[in-house]
Amino acid sequence: MSYGNFLLTVVHTLSVQLVLVESFIEMDFLLQYFVNYKLAPGSSEQNSTEAKSDEVYRNYFLNSLCFVAQVPNVALNGFNLFCRVKG
């Protein structure tokens, strides 16, 4: 491997890592935005059970989001495991 290829590989690796770090920072910002602003407690008209369920949803927002995102993946993997589709 020549010096130029090595340098190109190092620069590419660092740029990819920088993009990943920036995307994680942005994801954290978006998560905080949804939890603190969009899912913020509403008016005082809510009864205690609604307020409690909203608080539980706020606390487990990311867990719920990750679980729901994986359901189609698991379902299709299970389908592909037992049913062969030719195409």
C-alpha positions, 0 to 999 in steps of 0.5 A: 500500500502506498503512502497516498492510499494510506493517507486517503484511507485515514482521511476517509475513516476520520471523515466517516467517524466525524459524520457519525459523531455529528449524527449522534449529537443531532439524534440526542438533540432531536430526542431531547426536543421530542421528550422536553417539548413535544411530550411536555406536560400539557395543561392542568386539565389532565387528570392524574391517570393521563398525566401519569401515563404521559410521564411514563411515555416520556420516560420510555420514549426511546425504548418504545421507538426502538422496539416499534422500529424493530417489529417489522424487521423481526416479522419479515425475518421470521417470514423469510426464515419459514417461507421461501419466495422465489423472485 
